[in-house]
């Protein structure tokens, strides 16, 4: 199994770590004329506006960060209002500031280089005020755009190896990275930033959900290809990073999904041209899980630590975070 071939991780780590020599001999520079947009914009999909009148949970931030929902306790079901508040606090545009060269958009979660390469998606059954479907969250106009109609959560149930929290969640969020939006500045090192920057979004997201009495669990072991197909990701340019099961402590079993046709949705070009960094794709491919059975086996082994731990070190719950972070010393 490629996921066990940890040599790929060491090759990436050694090939992208900073050194006295690499910093002084790298000819890379920031081509401001080719800087990518910080948003993924679908060319033809109509927006489904989210409510901009956001409420306050009135829970102190530290209390929200430390809260652990108890099974069977009071909780709320996700609605478009609650989802709007979570989207805003996790990845929304919180402030706009004009300057002579244009406009600066401040976001809720920090990101390396302020390049904001992480996108949020939603797969849900029928909620009180939102049809079942697969959606993309668009921070630039604070709206959802529907990629697929119908309940496709069962795809994520199988992709996660029938992870219990995914099986019972009425709504599942998915985080994915578009490599070029970060690699424009950081080149092949951007794959490291996928999980750093996903982590800042997850920290905000979990706190926002907790403050609204909405149980949330992060799942980072899944069949990458299945999630990419569901979202219509370009696997040469994008990668799924994590799933977040919302309201997973009650039973909301998904129905069998409708036929899933390939998505061919056009998006606005990010910049005049893109540079491909094969090392990023190679590592993601090497650390991907290929089948439901492999995911289930990986989940069973996740608590183990040490040299025999599989390459993918991103855990099955709210755990350490990155695919390969625990394999490497600092550098």
FIPATI-677648 format. One record per residue (C-alpha): residue number from 1; residue in one letter; x, y, z. Coordinates in pm, 1 decimal. Each point is the difference from the previous one (the first is absolute). Layout:
BEGIN
+-----+------+----------+----------+----------+
: seq : type :       xx :       yy :       zz :
+-----+------+----------+----------+----------+
: NUM :    a :        X :        Y :        Z :
...
+-----+------+----------+----------+----------+
REM end
This chain:
BEGIN
+-----+------+----------+----------+----------+
: seq : type :       xx :       yy :       zz :
+-----+------+----------+----------+----------+
:   1 :    x :      0.0 :      0.0 :      0.0 :
:   2 :    x :    136.0 :    339.9 :    -94.5 :
:   3 :    x :   -125.1 :    141.8 :    328.9 :
:   4 :    x :    261.8 :   -211.3 :    180.3 :
:   5 :    x :    286.8 :    121.0 :   -218.0 :
:   6 :    x :    133.3 :    266.2 :    234.8 :
:   7 :    x :    297.5 :     62.5 :   -226.2 :
:   8 :    x :   -224.9 :    228.5 :   -206.6 :
:   9 :    x :    -59.5 :    217.3 :    305.4 :
:  10 :    x :    369.9 :     24.0 :     80.3 :
:  11 :    x :     79.5 :     83.1 :   -363.2 :
:  12 :    x :   -251.5 :    285.2 :      7.8 :
:  13 :    x :    119.7 :    122.1 :    339.3 :
:  14 :    x :    365.8 :      3.6 :    -98.6 :
:  15 :    x :    -75.9 :    150.4 :   -338.9 :
:  16 :    x :   -200.5 :    293.1 :    137.8 :
:  17 :    x :    163.6 :     82.9 :    334.0 :
:  18 :    x :    185.1 :    328.3 :     34.3 :
:  19 :    x :    377.3 :      9.9 :     24.0 :
:  20 :    x :    267.5 :    268.8 :    -20.3 :
:  21 :    x :     69.8 :   -109.4 :   -357.4 :
:  22 :    x :   -362.0 :    -31.4 :   -119.5 :
:  23 :    x :   -102.7 :    342.6 :    124.7 :
:  24 :    x :    291.4 :    174.9 :   -170.9 :
:  25 :    x :     -7.0 :   -184.2 :   -329.9 :
:  26 :    x :   -374.7 :    -20.5 :    -69.2 :
:  27 :    x :    -77.5 :    236.6 :   -293.1 :
:  28 :    x :   -371.7 :     11.7 :     85.8 :
:  29 :    x :   -159.8 :    342.7 :     33.5 :
:  30 :    x :   -354.5 :    126.7 :     51.2 :
:  31 :    x :   -152.9 :     75.4 :   -338.6 :
:  32 :    x :   -265.9 :    246.7 :    110.5 :
:  33 :    x :   -148.9 :     15.3 :   -349.4 :
:  34 :    x :    -76.4 :   -371.8 :     27.0 :
:  35 :    x :   -123.5 :    -12.0 :    360.7 :
:  36 :    x :   -298.6 :   -238.5 :     22.1 :
:  37 :    x :   -340.6 :    102.8 :    125.7 :
:  38 :    x :    -67.0 :   -107.5 :    359.1 :
:  39 :    x :   -338.9 :   -149.0 :    -96.5 :
:  40 :    x :   -137.6 :   -286.6 :   -204.5 :
:  41 :    x :   -275.6 :    148.2 :   -214.2 :
:  42 :    x :   -233.2 :   -217.4 :   -206.2 :
:  43 :    x :    -75.7 :    171.2 :   -330.0 :
:  44 :    x :   -361.0 :   -105.9 :    -52.8 :
:  45 :    x :   -145.9 :   -114.9 :    333.3 :
:  46 :    x :   -256.3 :    237.9 :    154.7 :
:  47 :    x :     59.7 :    108.3 :    360.3 :
:  48 :    x :   -221.1 :   -107.9 :    287.1 :
:  49 :    x :     50.1 :    297.7 :    233.1 :
:  50 :    x :     64.6 :    -66.0 :    367.6 :
:  51 :    x :   -147.5 :    226.5 :    265.0 :
:  52 :    x :    236.8 :    279.0 :     92.4 :
:  53 :    x :   -180.3 :     82.2 :    328.1 :
:  54 :    x :    211.2 :   -227.9 :    215.7 :
:  55 :    x :    -80.9 :    -58.7 :    364.4 :
:  56 :    x :    241.5 :    -24.7 :    290.2 :
:  57 :    x :     17.8 :   -319.0 :    203.2 :
:  58 :    x :     87.6 :    208.3 :    310.5 :
:  59 :    x :    240.4 :   -276.6 :    101.8 :
:  60 :    x :    353.3 :    117.2 :     86.6 :
:  61 :    x :    260.5 :   -112.8 :   -252.8 :
:  62 :    x :    204.2 :   -203.2 :    250.8 :
:  63 :    x :   -313.6 :   -178.2 :    119.0 :
:  64 :    x :    -89.6 :    -87.3 :   -358.7 :
:  65 :    x :    349.8 :   -133.2 :    -67.5 :
:  66 :    x :     -3.6 :   -217.9 :    311.0 :
:  67 :    x :   -358.1 :   -125.7 :    -16.6 :
:  68 :    x :    -54.8 :   -370.7 :    -66.1 :
:  69 :    x :   -358.9 :    -94.2 :    -88.4 :
:  70 :    x :   -138.0 :   -290.2 :    199.8 :
:  71 :    x :   -183.0 :   -282.8 :   -178.8 :
:  72 :    x :   -373.3 :     41.3 :     41.1 :
:  73 :    x :     35.4 :    359.2 :    116.9 :
:  74 :    x :   -185.2 :    299.4 :   -133.7 :
:  75 :    x :     97.5 :     78.1 :   -355.9 :
:  76 :    x :   -142.3 :    176.5 :   -301.7 :
:  77 :    x :    -47.6 :   -112.9 :   -357.3 :
:  78 :    x :    196.0 :    178.9 :   -269.6 :
:  79 :    x :   -199.0 :    260.6 :   -191.7 :
:  80 :    x :    108.4 :    240.1 :   -271.7 :
:  81 :    x :     22.1 :    272.8 :    267.2 :
:  82 :    x :    232.3 :   -204.5 :    221.7 :
:  83 :    x :    201.3 :   -114.7 :   -301.7 :
:  84 :    x :     35.0 :    363.1 :   -112.5 :
:  85 :    x :    143.4 :     93.2 :    339.8 :
:  86 :    x :    243.2 :   -293.2 :     -5.2 :
:  87 :    x :    110.1 :     77.0 :   -356.6 :
:  88 :    x :     54.0 :    365.6 :     89.9 :
:  89 :    x :    199.9 :    -71.2 :    315.2 :
:  90 :    x :    208.3 :   -271.8 :   -166.8 :
:  91 :    x :     75.6 :    144.7 :   -343.8 :
:  92 :    x :   -203.5 :    315.8 :    -53.1 :
:  93 :    x :    109.7 :    350.0 :    -98.3 :
:  94 :    x :    -15.3 :    193.1 :    325.7 :
:  95 :    x :    125.3 :    340.0 :   -115.9 :
:  96 :    x :     82.1 :    186.1 :   -322.1 :
:  97 :    x :    254.6 :    279.8 :    -20.5 :
:  98 :    x :     72.1 :    208.5 :   -309.1 :
:  99 :    x :    349.4 :    120.7 :    -84.0 :
: 100 :    x :    152.5 :    173.8 :   -306.0 :
: 101 :    x :     75.9 :   -331.5 :   -171.8 :
: 102 :    x :   -338.0 :   -160.3 :     56.3 :
: 103 :    x :   -189.2 :   -164.6 :    285.8 :
: 104 :    x :    122.9 :   -223.4 :    281.1 :
: 105 :    x :   -239.4 :   -266.3 :    128.4 :
: 106 :    x :     51.1 :   -124.9 :    353.9 :
: 107 :    x :   -112.0 :   -355.2 :     77.5 :
: 108 :    x :   -115.7 :   -166.4 :    320.5 :
: 109 :    x :    287.1 :   -251.4 :     12.8 :
: 110 :    x :    367.0 :     67.3 :    -59.2 :
: 111 :    x :    168.0 :   -146.6 :   -308.5 :
: 112 :    x :    362.3 :    -18.3 :   -111.2 :
: 113 :    x :     73.3 :    297.3 :   -223.0 :
: 114 :    x :   -365.1 :    114.7 :     30.3 :
: 115 :    x :    -61.4 :   -205.9 :   -314.5 :
: 116 :    x :   -307.8 :   -189.5 :    124.8 :
: 117 :    x :     27.2 :   -319.9 :   -199.3 :
: 118 :    x :   -243.9 :   -203.8 :    212.4 :
: 119 :    x :   -360.3 :    -31.3 :   -119.5 :
: 120 :    x :   -299.4 :   -128.3 :    195.3 :
: 121 :    x :   -267.5 :   -228.0 :   -144.1 :
: 122 :    x :   -323.1 :   -136.8 :    145.9 :
: 123 :    x :   -173.7 :   -333.2 :    -58.7 :
: 124 :    x :   -336.2 :    -25.8 :    172.4 :
: 125 :    x :   -335.0 :   -169.4 :      6.5 :
: 126 :    x :   -312.1 :    212.3 :     -7.6 :
: 127 :    x :     24.3 :    257.9 :    278.6 :
: 128 :    x :   -286.9 :    216.9 :    119.6 :
: 129 :    x :     87.7 :    280.8 :   -238.9 :
: 130 :    x :    252.9 :   -149.3 :   -242.1 :
: 131 :    x :    -50.0 :   -268.6 :   -262.8 :
: 132 :    x :    208.4 :   -314.8 :      5.7 :
: 133 :    x :    309.2 :     45.2 :   -211.8 :
: 134 :    x :    372.0 :     61.5 :    -28.1 :
: 135 :    x :     96.9 :    366.9 :     27.4 :
: 136 :    x :    306.2 :    224.0 :    -21.5 :
: 137 :    x :     33.3 :    291.2 :    241.8 :
: 138 :    x :     93.9 :    320.7 :   -182.5 :
: 139 :    x :    155.7 :    249.4 :    245.4 :
: 140 :    x :     26.3 :    279.8 :   -260.0 :
: 141 :    x :   -379.1 :     48.2 :    -11.6 :
: 142 :    x :    -97.2 :   -201.8 :    310.2 :
: 143 :    x :   -210.1 :   -255.2 :   -184.2 :
: 144 :    x :    -28.4 :   -368.9 :    -72.9 :
: 145 :    x :     10.6 :   -146.5 :   -348.3 :
: 146 :    x :   -153.8 :   -339.5 :    -58.7 :
: 147 :    x :    228.3 :   -245.5 :   -177.7 :
: 148 :    x :   -229.4 :   -301.5 :     26.4 :
: 149 :    x :   -369.6 :    -40.8 :     76.0 :
: 150 :    x :   -117.0 :   -270.8 :    238.8 :
: 151 :    x :    138.1 :   -175.9 :    305.2 :
: 152 :    x :    354.1 :   -125.4 :    -69.8 :
: 153 :    x :    110.9 :    -51.9 :    360.7 :
: 154 :    x :     18.5 :   -376.7 :    -54.2 :
: 155 :    x :    299.4 :     62.1 :   -227.7 :
: 156 :    x :    183.7 :    145.5 :    299.7 :
: 157 :    x :   -118.7 :   -282.6 :    226.1 :
: 158 :    x :    168.1 :   -254.6 :   -228.2 :
: 159 :    x :    302.6 :    223.0 :    -61.7 :
: 160 :    x :     57.8 :     28.8 :    376.3 :
: 161 :    x :    -12.6 :   -375.6 :     57.0 :
: 162 :    x :   -346.7 :     31.7 :    159.3 :
: 163 :    x :    131.9 :    235.8 :    266.3 :
: 164 :    x :   -289.8 :     21.1 :    254.7 :
: 165 :    x :     -6.2 :    379.8 :     21.5 :
: 166 :    x :    -28.7 :     32.0 :   -379.1 :
: 167 :    x :   -276.4 :   -262.0 :     -5.9 :
: 168 :    x :   -221.1 :    196.9 :    238.7 :
: 169 :    x :     73.7 :    362.1 :    -99.5 :
: 170 :    x :   -273.6 :    193.7 :   -183.5 :
: 171 :    x :    265.6 :    239.0 :   -131.2 :
: 172 :    x :    366.0 :    -60.8 :    -83.2 :
: 173 :    x :    251.7 :    272.2 :    -80.8 :
: 174 :    x :    302.8 :    -71.5 :   -219.9 :
: 175 :    x :    323.0 :    200.8 :    -12.6 :
: 176 :    x :    209.0 :     -4.0 :   -318.5 :
: 177 :    x :    305.8 :    185.6 :   -124.4 :
: 178 :    x :     74.4 :    150.8 :   -340.7 :
: 179 :    x :    378.8 :    -36.6 :    -13.6 :
: 180 :    x :     85.3 :    292.0 :   -228.9 :
: 181 :    x :   -163.7 :    260.8 :    221.2 :
: 182 :    x :    275.5 :    -67.9 :    255.0 :
: 183 :    x :    276.0 :   -139.6 :   -222.8 :
: 184 :    x :     17.7 :    335.4 :   -185.9 :
: 185 :    x :    204.9 :    118.4 :    297.6 :
: 186 :    x :    124.1 :   -314.0 :    173.4 :
: 187 :    x :     57.3 :   -233.6 :   -297.7 :
: 188 :    x :      1.5 :   -370.5 :     86.5 :
: 189 :    x :     11.6 :     79.8 :    373.6 :
: 190 :    x :   -367.8 :     93.4 :    -31.4 :
: 191 :    x :   -103.2 :   -358.5 :     71.8 :
: 192 :    x :    125.5 :     50.2 :    355.1 :
: 193 :    x :   -226.3 :    302.0 :     24.2 :
: 194 :    x :   -307.4 :   -196.5 :   -104.1 :
: 195 :    x :    -23.0 :   -147.2 :    347.6 :
: 196 :    x :    123.3 :    301.8 :    193.9 :
: 197 :    x :   -261.6 :    218.5 :   -162.4 :
: 198 :    x :   -270.5 :   -264.1 :     17.6 :
: 199 :    x :     75.7 :    -15.3 :    371.8 :
: 200 :    x :    -69.8 :    369.2 :     60.6 :
: 201 :    x :   -334.6 :    -32.2 :   -178.3 :
: 202 :    x :    -86.9 :   -313.2 :    198.0 :
: 203 :    x :     83.3 :    172.9 :    329.5 :
: 204 :    x :   -242.7 :    280.4 :    -79.7 :
: 205 :    x :   -260.5 :   -237.8 :   -138.9 :
: 206 :    x :     -0.3 :   -230.7 :    301.7 :
: 207 :    x :    -23.5 :    291.7 :    241.7 :
: 208 :    x :   -286.0 :    158.0 :   -197.0 :
: 209 :    x :   -190.2 :   -329.7 :     -6.9 :
: 210 :    x :     60.5 :    -59.6 :    370.4 :
: 211 :    x :   -128.2 :    346.3 :     90.0 :
: 212 :    x :   -324.4 :    -84.8 :   -181.2 :
: 213 :    x :    -43.7 :   -336.1 :    174.8 :
: 214 :    x :     63.8 :   -177.6 :   -330.4 :
: 215 :    x :    218.1 :   -310.5 :     41.5 :
: 216 :    x :    278.6 :    -19.4 :   -256.9 :
: 217 :    x :    265.9 :   -261.7 :    -66.1 :
: 218 :    x :    296.2 :     16.8 :   -237.4 :
: 219 :    x :     68.9 :   -306.6 :   -214.7 :
: 220 :    x :    321.4 :     -9.3 :   -200.2 :
: 221 :    x :     14.7 :   -360.2 :   -118.3 :
: 222 :    x :   -194.7 :    -63.3 :   -321.1 :
: 223 :    x :     28.3 :   -112.6 :   -360.8 :
: 224 :    x :    138.5 :    315.0 :   -160.3 :
: 225 :    x :   -114.3 :    -85.6 :   -352.2 :
: 226 :    x :   -363.7 :    -43.3 :    107.4 :
: 227 :    x :    -11.2 :    336.6 :    174.3 :
: 228 :    x :    171.1 :    169.7 :   -294.3 :
: 229 :    x :   -252.5 :   -152.1 :   -240.1 :
: 230 :    x :   -293.3 :    111.2 :    215.9 :
: 231 :    x :    124.3 :    361.3 :      2.0 :
: 232 :    x :    122.7 :     -0.5 :   -359.2 :
: 233 :    x :    354.8 :     87.7 :    107.0 :
: 234 :    x :    278.6 :     15.3 :   -256.2 :
: 235 :    x :    235.2 :   -252.3 :    160.2 :
: 236 :    x :    300.1 :    153.7 :   -176.3 :
: 237 :    x :    -69.3 :    334.2 :    168.1 :
: 238 :    x :   -215.8 :    -69.8 :    306.3 :
: 239 :    x :    -20.5 :   -242.0 :    290.5 :
: 240 :    x :   -257.5 :    -80.4 :    271.9 :
: 241 :    x :    142.1 :     38.8 :    350.2 :
: 242 :    x :   -263.0 :    -69.4 :    265.6 :
: 243 :    x :   -364.8 :    -75.6 :     69.3 :
: 244 :    x :   -199.7 :    151.4 :    287.3 :
: 245 :    x :   -313.0 :   -181.6 :    116.6 :
: 246 :    x :   -257.9 :    239.8 :    147.7 :
: 247 :    x :   -266.8 :   -113.9 :    249.6 :
: 248 :    x :    137.4 :   -353.0 :     -6.3 :
: 249 :    x :   -135.5 :   -105.5 :    340.3 :
: 250 :    x :   -351.4 :    -75.2 :   -123.6 :
: 251 :    x :   -112.3 :   -228.5 :   -279.8 :
: 252 :    x :    -35.3 :    152.8 :   -346.8 :
: 253 :    x :     87.5 :   -297.8 :   -219.7 :
: 254 :    x :     53.0 :    101.8 :   -363.6 :
: 255 :    x :   -203.5 :   -154.1 :   -278.1 :
: 256 :    x :    169.7 :   -172.0 :   -296.5 :
: 257 :    x :    146.0 :    276.6 :   -217.8 :
: 258 :    x :   -138.5 :     80.3 :   -344.0 :
: 259 :    x :    207.7 :    -81.1 :   -305.2 :
: 260 :    x :    315.0 :    208.8 :     20.1 :
: 261 :    x :     93.8 :    140.0 :   -337.2 :
: 262 :    x :    346.1 :    153.4 :    -52.2 :
: 263 :    x :      5.2 :    373.8 :     66.6 :
: 264 :    x :    134.7 :    232.5 :   -267.4 :
: 265 :    x :    -55.2 :    340.8 :    156.0 :
: 266 :    x :    201.3 :    290.6 :   -132.3 :
: 267 :    x :    175.5 :    231.5 :    242.0 :
: 268 :    x :    153.9 :    340.8 :    -54.6 :
: 269 :    x :    376.7 :    -32.3 :    -70.1 :
: 270 :    x :    200.2 :     80.5 :    311.2 :
: 271 :    x :    274.0 :    185.5 :   -186.6 :
: 272 :    x :    152.8 :     41.0 :   -344.7 :
: 273 :    x :    195.3 :   -323.5 :     36.9 :
: 274 :    x :     65.5 :   -268.9 :    259.5 :
: 275 :    x :    320.5 :   -180.5 :     87.4 :
: 276 :    x :    -27.5 :   -367.9 :     81.1 :
: 277 :    x :    204.1 :   -143.9 :    287.1 :
: 278 :    x :     -7.4 :   -380.3 :    -48.0 :
: 279 :    x :    149.3 :    -63.9 :    344.4 :
: 280 :    x :   -324.6 :    108.2 :    161.6 :
: 281 :    x :   -212.5 :   -232.6 :   -208.9 :
: 282 :    x :    246.4 :   -285.2 :     52.5 :
: 283 :    x :    -18.9 :     27.7 :    377.9 :
: 284 :    x :   -376.7 :     28.5 :      4.5 :
: 285 :    x :    -27.5 :   -305.9 :   -222.2 :
: 286 :    x :    245.0 :   -193.3 :    217.6 :
: 287 :    x :   -190.6 :     83.8 :    318.3 :
: 288 :    x :   -349.0 :    -62.4 :   -142.0 :
: 289 :    x :   -221.8 :   -288.3 :    104.9 :
: 290 :    x :   -143.0 :   -196.3 :   -291.9 :
: 291 :    x :   -294.8 :   -204.6 :    128.0 :
: 292 :    x :   -258.3 :    -20.0 :    275.1 :
: 293 :    x :    178.2 :   -305.7 :    137.3 :
: 294 :    x :    332.8 :    181.5 :     13.6 :
: 295 :    x :   -163.0 :    293.3 :    179.2 :
: 296 :    x :   -158.3 :   -230.7 :    258.4 :
: 297 :    x :    333.7 :   -176.5 :     57.8 :
: 298 :    x :    176.6 :    334.5 :     33.0 :
: 299 :    x :   -256.7 :    120.6 :    254.7 :
: 300 :    x :     58.8 :   -316.8 :    202.3 :
: 301 :    x :    374.5 :     66.4 :      4.5 :
: 302 :    x :    -21.7 :    376.6 :     63.4 :
: 303 :    x :     72.7 :     -7.4 :    377.0 :
: 304 :    x :    334.4 :   -171.3 :    -59.1 :
: 305 :    x :    309.9 :    218.5 :      3.1 :
: 306 :    x :    350.8 :    -70.4 :   -120.1 :
: 307 :    x :    193.2 :    -96.4 :   -312.9 :
: 308 :    x :   -270.3 :   -245.0 :   -116.8 :
: 309 :    x :   -271.4 :    266.1 :     -4.9 :
: 310 :    x :   -135.4 :     35.0 :   -357.1 :
: 311 :    x :     95.3 :    303.9 :   -204.3 :
: 312 :    x :   -336.1 :    166.1 :     44.0 :
: 313 :    x :     19.1 :    126.1 :    357.3 :
: 314 :    x :   -316.5 :    204.0 :    -15.4 :
: 315 :    x :   -226.2 :   -164.4 :    254.0 :
: 316 :    x :   -356.9 :   -120.7 :    -17.4 :
: 317 :    x :   -140.5 :    250.1 :    250.6 :
: 318 :    x :     86.6 :    338.8 :    144.3 :
: 319 :    x :    366.4 :    -89.5 :     11.9 :
: 320 :    x :    343.3 :    117.8 :   -104.2 :
: 321 :    x :    -87.3 :    147.5 :   -337.8 :
: 322 :    x :    237.0 :    -45.0 :   -297.1 :
: 323 :    x :     61.2 :   -299.2 :   -219.9 :
: 324 :    x :    373.2 :     -9.7 :     54.1 :
: 325 :    x :     68.2 :    251.9 :    274.5 :
: 326 :    x :    100.0 :   -257.5 :    260.3 :
: 327 :    x :    254.0 :   -169.4 :   -223.9 :
: 328 :    x :    228.5 :    299.1 :    -17.7 :
: 329 :    x :    231.4 :    184.1 :    233.3 :
: 330 :    x :    -15.1 :    381.0 :    -23.3 :
: 331 :    x :    160.9 :    148.4 :   -309.5 :
+-----+------+----------+----------+----------+
REM end
